Amino acid sequence: MANGQGTQKLRPQASKRMLFRLAPRLGTQGGLAVVMGDTETPGQSGGVPADQRVQPATGRGGALVELTPTPGGLALVSPYHTHRAGDPLDLVALAEQVQKADEFIRANATNKLTVIAEQIQHLQEQARKVLEDARRDADLHHVACNIVKKPGNIYYLYKRESGQQYFSIISPKEWGTSCPHDFLGAYKLQHDLSWTPYEDIEKHDAKISIVDRLLSQPAALPPSTEPAFQGLTD
């Protein structure tokens, strides 16, 4: 059963820190941004052999293709005219293009990781609520009660002068001004033996109604894999 420690509020930044520790880190090599995994199998990276991996350009030539003095085994008459870089502005444009690509790759990775971090945070909040609801439901089932509780009924929680809490089927409205004990709240026992606070009953029943409509009309579901909820809440 869930305890107090299991339902502590999770810090919003914890998911982001955890994600960025586990996710591949962005590093630099030879002026190019590369993705390096924290752990790699020797000789392989993501199932790709080491000799087939994409490797960034390094060395004196930078991002330019290496010079070959004898292409195809044939000596060049004028290696200077063949290998000259041409317009110096072309080199600047190449460097700017590489730098721009690095910036876009890092920005795209950051955006995707941020979305994943937000999803993790949302799941953590859902997990916290599940644990809190489970502890509340267990406590309510252990409240003193002299009748057999049946799913679908609403029960009213009171507190005696002695401090004991108990369930009753009589509402404060039925008691009127002669209510003998303090009223703490009303809960509906669901068919899965969970409890729903009185103020949430209408919203919970609306969700159940939507699910029942889906189960009763399976042929009406759209064949597309895209989410489509049009008409489900009408």
N, C-alpha and C positions, 0 to 999 in steps of 0.2 A: 504493500500500500504506500502511496506517496506520503512523504514526510515534509517537514518544514524546509529542510535543506534542498529537497528536490524541486521546490517551487520558488526558489529565490529568483528575483528579477535579473534577467541577463542583461549585461551592459550592451548598449547599441554598437559600440566600437569593437566588441570582442569578436563578432563574426568576421569583420573586415580584416582584423589582425590575423585571425586563424586562416582565412582564405589566402591572404598574401604570403603566409608562411608555407602553405601547402602547394600553392600554384607555382608553376615554373617561373623563375625569375628572369628578368630582362637584363642582359649584360651587353658589353661591347667587345668587339674583336676586329681589329684592323679598320676602325672607323665605321663599321656596320653594326647595327643592332641585331643580335642573334638570340634565340630562345634556347636556354640551356636548362635541361631537367635537373632536379636535385639529385636524382639517382638514375643511373643508366646501367644497362647490362653491358659488360665489356664487349666491345666490338660491334655493338648494335645500338641504335637509337630509334625507339618506336618501331622496331621490326625491320629497320633499314640497315643493311651491312655498312660497316665503317667506311669502306671504299666507295660507297654510293651516296654518302651524305652530301648535302649542299654545304659547301665551304665558302666563306667570304674571302674576297680578294685581299691578299696581304703582300708584304714585301715592298721593294722600291717602286714597282710599277703601280701600286695602289689599285684602283678599280679598272685599269686598262688591261687589255689582253696582252699576254706575254709575247715578246718578239721572238721570231724564229729566223735565224740567219740562213738556214737552208730548208725552206719549206718543201716538203715532198722529196727531199734529198737533192734538190737543185740549188746551186749557188746563185745568189742574186747579183745582177750586174751593178746595181746601185742600192745598197741597203738603206742609205740615207733617205733617198727619195721615196722608198717603199714604206719605211717605218716612221717617217716624220709625222708629228702629231697634228700638223695643220694649224688651224686658227687656235690661238691660245684660249680664246673665249669658250671653245668647245670643252676644254678641260674644266673650266669654271662651271659650265652648265652641267657637266657630268657630276661634279662634286655636289652641286646644289640639289641635283635630282636625288642622289643617294641620301643626302642629309634630310631632304623632304620625306623620302620614303621611310627613313628611320623614325621621324617624328610621327608620321601617320600610323605606322605599325604600333608604336608605343601608345599613342592615343587610343587606337582601336582596342588594344589589349586592356588598357586601363578602364575604358568604358564597359567592356564586357565583364571584367572582374568586379566592377562596381555593382552592376546589375545582379551578378551572382551573390555578392555580399549582402545586398538588400534582400534577396530571396532567402538566404540563410537566416538573416535577422527575423524575417517574417515567420519562418518555420520555427525558430526558437521561441518566438512569442506564442505561437500556436501550441507548442509543446508545454510551455509554462501554464497556459490556460487549461490544457488537458489535465495536467497534474493537480492544479488547484480544484478543478471540478471533481476529479476523482476523490480527493481528500474530503471535499464537502459532501459528496454523495455517501461516502462511507460513514461520516459522522452522523448524517441524517438517518441512515439505516439503524444506527445504534441508539437513537433517541428513544426514550421510554414511550411505549404505546400499548394500550390494552386491546387493540383490535388488529385483525389481520389486514395488512395493507394490500390493496388491489391496484394494479396498473390502470391508469386512466382517471383515477380519482384525485381530488385536491385535498391536501391535509394542512392543518393550521398548527403552527408551532407556538406554544405558550411557555411561560416561565413562572414557576411557583415562587412563593416567598422564600422557600428553603434553597432556591437556586436550581432546582431540578427543572429540566426542560422536557416537554412531552408533546406528543402529537394528538390532535383532536379533529373530528370531522365537523365540529361546530365552528362556524366562522364568527369573527367579532361582530359582524352585522346581525347575526342571529342572537348573539348574546345581548346586544344593545348596551345599555348603561350598566347592566348587571354583570359584565364580564369579570370573573373573579381573579384573573391573573393577567400578567403583561403579555401582550401579543408581540411576537418576534418576526413573523412572516408566514407566507403561504407557499406551498410547493406542490407541483403536480408530479405524481409518480408515473414515469413513462414505461412503455412495455419492455424496454431493455433494462428496467430497474434503475435507471438514472433519474435524477430529480431536476425539475425545471422551475426556477423562481416564478412566482405568479406574474410579475411584470414582463417576463419573457415568453409566456405561454403562447400568446398570439403569433409572435414571430416564429417560434419553433414549429407551431402547427402549420404555418404557411410553407415552411421548408419541407415538412413531411408531405404536404399536399402536392408540391411540385414533384417530389420523388415518386409518389404514388401514381401521378399522371404519366410519368415516364415509364414506369413498370407496367402500367395497364395498356399502353399504346406503344409497344416497341417498334411497330412498323412505321410509326410517324417520325422516327428519328431520322435526321438527314444522313445520307450516305457519305457525305464529305467528312474528312478528318478534321476540318476546321471547326472551332467552337461556334455553335449557333444556338442561341437561347431565345430567339424570336418566337413569341406566342406562348412560351412556357409560363410566363408570369401574368398573362392576361386573365 
